[in-house]
Amino acid sequence: SDGTGTNIYFAHGTNIHLLDATFTNNYGAHLVEFNSCKDSTIENCTFNGDRKKSESTVSNMAIEIDMAFDKTTSDHSAIATGYNADGTTCDNVSVTGCTFNSDKSGLDYFDYGVGCGTVKATSGIYSTSINISNNNISNCASYAIYPGGWKNSVMSNNTITSCDYGIYDKYGVSNEISANKL
């Protein structure tokens, strides 16, 4: 292994609630991933940084909300035995009241690329009822929110500062993006 890995990873979970926690200093992967989860929340949490392997390495997501796809892909090569790559998406997942801030002071290659989003965006396959609201997202190297392949989802009342891009709704269907401050 190259020493990288997601801090906390949930697959095929239901009723998961991460509350009032702080996640920092991951190396080369996501801070938290909900993969094929439903009826779950991340609330009032703080996310601060992902240390990349090098300046040219693509940054990761603080929170990844994704589908269960083939673990042989580069993003999921270290998933434990027993992972069921059955194409299940996420449903009814909320991220609210969280702070995303990559404090880069004094560190080389320290940031996450996306505050909250999806790696495996596939047209016609959707995570549904995802709610990303009332968060403060700053200092992302790429998108604050990347809702790839989400349907009937809401991204509202987020404050986004010092990110290269705001919200990129790739392959989204019937999503509400409203009242965000950029």
C-alpha angles and dihedrals in degrees: 000000000000094000096256127122146140112271096223123011127185122185126183090355130153130201096009114164123187108188134179095347132141122221119191147163105013117173117231103329142060124304092219131003129193105192118182091343130147139196092015137136143200108197135176093351130145124224120192121177150316119229109223123213092239140348091267095051115110110248121240134227125269088216122018119195105189149151128257103261135157110311092213090077115103093253095055104031094120100050114132124259111273096043108146109220093195100138094254112160131205122269130191099001120157131196109187138161094008130143121221113189126155101202101198098178111142096352130108119225094001117149140084120244098221130022096211131352153094132292099193106056109172123174110244096019113091142186105214139213096012113167120199105174144148095011131140110225122182143161099019115161090220131000125002090210126013109183097183111181099356123148131196089002134143131224107177145147094013120148110220122188136167095003120134090234136011117217125344113191102197115184090349123156126202094345124159116224108178146147095007116151114224 
